[in-house]
């Protein structure tokens, strides 16, 4: 692969809504109403909402949080 070619599987897909709001980790936790440690743990496991790094800082698109919540709501419940 040359320097000018881009692998579509590894490129970042931006939010489809250009007016979407970018949230910090703390803002995402406030929006989801969960502790910061929980969101960090979900990110570590790869089970939480899609996130990205901006320099050293973790960010979330609000649309991704809404999409993730919708997926969690529509997921079949386990019988524990």
N, C-alpha and C positions, 0 to 999 in steps of 0.2 A: 504494500500500500504506500503510495507516495504521500508527500506532505500535503498535497492539494486535495486528495480524496478524503471523504468523510464517511466513516462507518455509521450507517443509520441506526444500528443497534446500540451504539454507545453515546450518541448525541443526546443532549438535554432537550426534552420536549417542553417548550414553554406553555404556560397556561393559555388556554384558548381565548379567554376574556382579557383583552388588553387593559381593562380597568380593574383587574383583580388586585386585591390587597395582599402585600407581602407581610407576614407576621413573624415576630421573633419567637423563640422558644417559650418565653414567658407569656406572650400574648396568645399563642396557640393553646397553652395550658389553661389560661383564663377562659378562652372560647370553649374548649372542651370540658371545662370544669373538672380537671384532674390535676394531681400533684405533678410538679416538674420531674420528679424522679420516675414516675410512671411513664411519662412520654419519652424520657431518655432511655428507659429500659426497653420500651416497645421499639424505639429506633435501633437499639443495639440488636434486638432479635429480628428486626426487619418485618415486624407485624403491624406497626403503626402507620399513620398517614405518611404519604410521600413527602420527603424533605430534601433539602439541598444545602450545600455550604456556600456561603458568600464570604470568601476569605477564610477566616477561622470560625465564622459565626453560622449557626444552623438557622435556616429560615424555612417557612412553610407558606404556600399559597393558600389563601382562605378557601378557594374553590376546591383544592385538594382535601382540605379538612372536611368540607361538606360532602364531597364524594365518598370519602372514607367512612364518615358517619352513616351515610345512606347504605353503603355496602354492609356495615355492621348491623344495621337495623333489618336488612333483608336476609341476613345469614340465618340458616336454620339453628334453632336453639338446641343445645345439648341437654340431655336428661341426667343431671347429677344429683 
